Amino acid sequence: MTQPFYVSPEQLMKDRADFARKGIARGRSVAVVQYRDGIVFVAENPSRALHKISEIYDRIGFAAVGRYNEFENLRIAGVRLADVRGYSYDRRDVTGRALANAYAQTLGTIFSSGGEKPYEVELFVAELGESAADDQMYRLTYDGSVADVQGWAVMGGTTEPVETWFEQHYEADLDLPAAIGLARTALGHDGTDTREVPPESLEVAVLDRTRTQLRKFKRIPDAAVADALS
């Protein structure tokens, strides 16, 4: 009788983490930035059919990097969870924190399970508050870890130089064009050479506090993005 091949739990978790990180790093980065009137999501995404940024509920936005089919399944599950909770109780009971916790449990369970590969995704969940101080932004990684971020955050691709750029240049109380321009310039610092990301390759959406509608999520069309960057 042959002995089963033994792999220590530490090595198994390391291998699964390396696998997920490599998959995520193959894509382009997504940035989220707080600005004067809300939160803006900026992603480098030439596709106009497959979105990295989406709406979850009235004041909650979602952004993701990695394998599209995996984060799209998570987005749909989040929309269903929010709809059920809002319908069963009250729309105010649907919060970004609860949604982030649900995603963290799902990702953590999949990562720890030996029966399937880990998800190659990272997520942003952002909730717009009544004021900038009440805004909430969460970054979730492939293993279910949750980080509460303030001001700005970036994920996917080569994040270290992008994060360095943000740290050196981010200022609070930016207007929307300045926030989009800052994110675009930062996303162009994802390699050894600085590049200029074309406006038409950007996917941009906002959670806008000034909107009178109950739903605060709004996509920014290409023409408006180009105007903002000019």
C-alpha positions in Angstrom: 0.0 0.0 0.0 1.5 3.3 -1.0 1.7 6.2 1.5 -0.2 9.3 0.6 2.0 12.3 -0.3 2.1 14.7 2.7 2.1 18.4 2.4 2.2 20.5 5.5 -0.7 22.9 6.1 1.7 25.9 6.1 3.0 24.9 2.6 -0.5 24.2 1.3 -1.7 27.6 2.3 1.4 29.3 0.9 0.9 27.5 -2.4 -2.7 28.5 -2.6 -1.9 32.1 -1.8 0.9 32.2 -4.4 -1.5 30.8 -7.0 -4.2 33.4 -6.2 -1.7 36.3 -6.2 -0.2 35.3 -9.6 -3.6 35.2 -11.1 -4.6 38.6 -9.7 -1.3 40.3 -10.7 -1.9 39.4 -14.4 -4.6 42.0 -14.6 -4.6 45.8 -14.5 -5.1 47.8 -11.3 -8.3 49.4 -9.9 -8.2 52.5 -7.7 -10.8 53.9 -5.4 -10.5 57.6 -4.2 -12.5 59.7 -1.9 -13.3 63.1 -3.3 -15.2 66.2 -2.1 -18.7 64.9 -3.0 -18.3 61.1 -2.7 -16.2 58.1 -3.9 -14.8 57.5 -7.4 -13.8 54.2 -8.8 -11.2 54.2 -11.6 -10.2 51.0 -13.5 -8.1 50.4 -16.5 -10.5 48.4 -18.6 -10.6 48.7 -22.4 -13.7 46.4 -22.6 -17.1 48.1 -22.6 -19.0 44.9 -22.2 -17.3 43.4 -19.2 -17.4 45.8 -16.2 -14.9 45.8 -13.3 -17.1 48.4 -11.4 -20.7 47.9 -10.6 -23.6 49.0 -8.3 -24.7 46.8 -5.5 -27.4 48.9 -3.8 -28.5 52.4 -3.3 -25.3 53.8 -1.7 -23.0 50.8 -2.2 -20.5 50.3 -5.0 -18.4 47.3 -6.0 -15.1 47.0 -7.9 -13.0 43.9 -8.5 -9.9 42.6 -10.2 -8.9 39.0 -11.2 -10.9 36.3 -13.0 -14.1 37.9 -14.4 -16.4 34.8 -14.0 -15.4 34.5 -10.3 -15.9 38.1 -9.3 -19.1 38.4 -11.4 -20.5 35.5 -9.4 -19.7 37.3 -6.2 -21.2 40.5 -7.5 -24.5 38.8 -8.3 -24.6 37.1 -4.9 -24.0 40.5 -3.3 -26.9 42.1 -5.2 -29.2 39.3 -4.2 -28.2 39.5 -0.6 -28.8 43.2 -0.5 -32.1 43.0 -2.3 -33.4 40.3 0.1 -32.2 42.2 3.2 -33.6 45.5 2.0 -37.0 43.9 1.1 -37.3 41.9 4.3 -36.3 44.7 6.7 -35.5 48.2 5.5 -33.3 49.7 2.9 -31.2 51.3 5.6 -30.3 47.8 6.9 -28.3 47.1 3.8 -24.7 48.3 4.7 -21.3 48.0 3.1 -19.9 46.5 6.3 -22.4 43.6 6.3 -21.7 43.0 2.6 -18.0 43.0 3.1 -18.4 40.5 6.0 -20.4 38.2 3.8 -17.8 38.4 1.0 -15.0 37.8 3.6 -16.7 34.6 4.8 -17.2 33.3 1.3 -13.7 34.0 0.2 -12.2 32.7 3.4 -14.1 29.4 3.2 -13.1 28.8 -0.4 -9.5 29.6 0.3 -9.3 27.3 3.3 -11.1 24.4 1.5 -9.0 21.8 -0.1 -11.7 20.7 -2.5 -11.5 23.6 -4.9 -9.0 26.2 -6.0 -8.9 29.6 -4.3 -10.7 32.5 -6.1 -8.3 34.7 -8.0 -10.0 38.0 -7.1 -9.7 41.0 -4.9 -12.7 43.3 -4.2 -13.6 46.8 -3.1 -16.9 47.4 -1.4 -17.6 51.1 -0.7 -20.6 52.7 1.0 -21.4 56.4 0.7 -22.1 58.2 3.9 -24.0 61.3 4.7 -20.7 63.1 4.9 -17.1 62.3 3.9 -16.4 61.2 7.5 -19.1 58.6 7.2 -17.8 57.0 4.0 -16.7 53.4 4.3 -14.3 51.6 2.0 -13.3 48.0 2.4 -10.7 46.0 0.5 -11.1 42.2 0.5 -8.4 39.8 -0.7 -8.5 36.3 -2.0 -8.2 34.7 1.5 -11.1 36.6 3.0 -9.0 39.3 4.7 -10.7 42.6 5.1 -9.0 46.0 5.3 -10.8 49.3 6.2 -9.2 51.9 3.9 -9.4 55.7 4.1 -8.8 58.3 1.4 -7.6 56.0 -1.4 -6.7 52.4 -2.1 -5.5 50.3 -5.1 -5.6 46.6 -5.9 -4.6 44.2 -8.7 -1.6 44.3 -11.1 1.6 45.7 -9.7 0.4 47.8 -6.8 3.6 48.8 -5.0 4.6 51.7 -7.3 1.0 52.8 -7.7 0.6 52.9 -3.9 3.8 54.9 -3.6 2.5 57.5 -6.1 -0.8 57.8 -4.2 1.1 58.3 -0.9 3.1 61.1 -2.3 0.4 62.9 -4.2 -3.0 62.3 -2.6 -4.7 65.3 -1.0 -8.1 65.3 0.8 -11.0 67.3 -0.5 -10.2 66.9 -4.2 -12.9 67.7 -6.7 -14.0 64.9 -9.1 -11.8 65.9 -12.2 -8.7 66.1 -9.9 -9.5 62.7 -8.3 -9.9 61.0 -11.7 -6.7 62.6 -12.9 -4.8 61.5 -9.8 -6.1 57.9 -10.2 -5.2 57.8 -13.9 -1.7 59.1 -13.3 -1.2 56.6 -10.5 -2.4 53.7 -12.6 0.2 54.6 -15.2 3.0 54.0 -12.6 2.5 50.3 -12.4 5.8 49.3 -14.1 9.4 50.4 -14.4 8.4 53.0 -17.0 5.7 55.6 -16.6 2.9 55.4 -19.2 -0.1 57.5 -19.9 -3.3 55.5 -19.7 -5.7 56.6 -22.6 -9.0 58.1 -21.3 -10.9 55.6 -23.5 -9.3 52.7 -21.6 -10.6 53.9 -18.3 -13.8 52.7 -16.6 -15.0 55.3 -14.2 -18.0 55.4 -11.8 -18.9 57.4 -8.7 -21.0 57.3 -5.6 -22.2 60.9 -5.7 -23.5 62.5 -2.5 -25.0 65.4 -4.5 -27.4 63.2 -6.5 -31.0 63.7 -5.4 -32.0 60.2 -6.4 -32.0 57.4 -3.8 -29.4 55.5 -5.9 -26.1 57.3 -5.7 -24.1 55.2 -8.2 -23.4 56.7 -11.6 -21.2 55.7 -14.4 -19.1 58.4 -16.1 -19.2 58.2 -19.9 -16.0 58.3 -22.0 -16.7 61.8 -23.2 -17.1 63.1 -19.6 -13.9 61.3 -18.5 -12.0 62.9 -21.4 -13.3 66.3 -20.5 -12.3 65.8 -16.8 -8.8 64.8 -17.8 -8.4 67.7 -20.1 
